[in-house]
Amino acid sequence: MEKVVEEVLNRHNNNTSILSVLKDVQEKCRYLPEEAISQVAEGLGVSINEVYEVATFYSFLSTGLLGENVIRICKSTPCFLKSCDVIVETVEKELGIGIGQTTEDNKFSLQLTNCIGACDKAPAMMINDKIYGNLTSEKVIEILKEYK
């Protein structure tokens, strides 16, 4: 872990953006373990609390291990009005997990988020960094097949 954090900090050249550093650490580790949070704090010369506040504030960061494919379903007003709950139910049924859970094989994690910046494509979801919009149950099932 120490090596990963050190590499990320060196790449950021002492940039004090906690968020940027944490995003890169999570990309390498799939989550932000306590050890990494401590090392980031030390490397940036800030308190562990400051780093932990950032790590827990943003829905795209996680202090728990995530699956290989992270599904984030938008629950903002446009998506809510276009029945994002149907999308949530479809994913839950297809994967056999609920919000905040990861499949037993660690292939998928399911999360809700307030916005993914795809209001014009509501209802929308992200799998990893790819956005899918104008979703229906049928579309969701087809999309998930690509990742299985």
Buried (B, 14 or more C-beta within 10 A) or exposed (E): BEEBBEEBBEEBEEEEEBBEBBBBBBEEBBBBBEEBBBBBBBBBEBEBEBBBEBBEEEEBBBBEEBBBBBBBBBBBEBBEEBBBEBBBEBBBEBBEBEEEBBBEEEEBBBBBBEBBEBBEBBBBBBBEEEBBBEBEBEBBEEBBEEBE
